[in-house]
């Protein structure tokens, strides 16, 4: 466990602990007990032993051609879920649906953790803010922006606007 501390009233106070294995944050105030931390460490160790003995290693081929071990990262999974929902115009509660959860766990990753609608909404807002900031930075570098659009009609969901940005820089 890694201690998590903060300053309160001029004193450094321990408020939590982060498990070095699963990265879960647990409460660990200086004036409270630590029994739950010991139980968590025991649980994490048993889970690690079961996972390592009952499954094969997952190899991953990266885009540059080298092979590495695959490690499930819930942050990456949640970001990709947000991208999928935005691209396919899916409901925000898709990550919490039992059918979706079963599909991902059985077909792709047994470590998948369900994501609530509220968490997906927060993740979507964060992802939008990140992309908005990067677009603003990109536009600040442009000397000239040319916009072209192609609009055609059809069903309400099939109306598209295609915008092409052409940036002219000093280079």
N, C-alpha and C positions, 0 to 999 in steps of 0.2 A: 504494500500500500504506500501511496505517496501522500504526505500530509498536505492539506490545503489550508492556508492561513490568510487572514486579513487583519487590517488595523481597525480597532474599535476603541474609542476614548483614549487614544494614545498608547494602547497596548496591543501587542500581536496576539491574536486569538485563533486557535485552531477551530475551524468550522466544519471541516469535512476531510474525507480521504478518497483517493481515486485508486481503484484496483489496477495494478500494473498489467493484469492479464486481459480483462474484458473492458477496461476503461470506464467502468460504471462509477459514478460519484455517490458516496454514501455519507450520511451525517456522522460527524465525529467531533462534537463540541467538547471543549476541554473539561467541562463539569459533568459529562454524561458517561455512561459505561461504553465498553468496547466489545461486548459479547457478540453483537450483530456483525462486527467486522471479522471476528474470528470464524463465525459460521459462514460468512461469505467467502473467505479465503478457502475454507474447507470445501465448499460447494464448487468453487471455480476450479480447484485442483482436481476434484473428481470428474468434473465435466471435461477438463482438458485430457485426462487420462482416457476416458471413454471415447472422446473424439479422435484421439491419436491412435488408439488401438483398433477401432472398429471401422475406420475409413481410410481410403487411399489418399495420397497427396494429390492436390489439384494443381496441374501445370497450366501455365498461361503463356501463350505466344504473343509477344508484344509487337507493335507495328514496325519496330526497327529490326525484328527477326530474332531477338534473343528469347530464350525460354526462362521463365521464373515461376515461382510458386504463386498460386492464386490465393489471395486473402480477402475474405468478405469484408467490405467496408460499408457500414450502414449509412454513412454520410453520402458516399458515392451512389448507393442504391436509392436513397431518397431524392438526390438531385436528378438522377436519371428517370425516376418515377414522375417527378414534376415536369421534366422535358417531354416525356411520353404523353402525359395528360394534356399538356398545352398543345402539342403537335396534332393529337388525334381528337381534341375537343371532347375529352372524356370527363365524367363526373369527378369532383374532388375527393369523393369517398372511395374511389377505385382501389386504393391501397389497403383499405380496411375490409373489403368484401371477402368473405370466406372462399368464394370460388377463385378469385385472383390469388389469394394467399396460397391455396392448395396448388394452383397451377405453378406458381413460382417455386414453392418448396419441393414439389415432386419433379418438375421438369428441369429446373435450373439450379436452385440453391436451397438446401435444407436449413440453412442458417437465417433465411429471410425473416425479418421481423415486420409484423403488420404496422401500417402507418395510418393514424387517424385522420379524419377530414380536417380537423383543426391544425394538426401538425403539417399536413400537406398545404394548407392555406398559408401558413407562416413560411414554409419552404418556398412556395411559389412567389410570395412577396419578396423574400430575400434574393431569389434568383432573378426576378425582374429588376430589382434595384441594382444588382451586380451588372446585368446586361445593359441597363440604362446608363450606368456610369461609364462602362467601356465604350458605348456608342457616342456619348458626349465627348469623351477623350478623343475618339477617332475623328469626330466632326470638327473639333478644335484644330486639328492638324490640316484640315482641308482648306485649300484656297478657293476652290470652286466646287459646287455640288450640282450635278445635272440629274433631274428626276424625269423618268419616263414611266408611263403606266399603261397597262392593258386591262380594260374592264369589259367583261361580257356578262350577259344576264343568263339566268337559269333559275333553279330553285334558290330560295333564300340562303341555304347553306352552301350553295355552289357558286356564289358570287365571290370572285377573287380580285384582289388588287395586287399587281406585281409592280414593285418599285425597285428600280435599279439605281444604285448610287455610284457615281463615277467621281473619284477623287483625283484632283490635280494637285500635286505637291511640287515643291521646289526641285525635286530630283529630276 
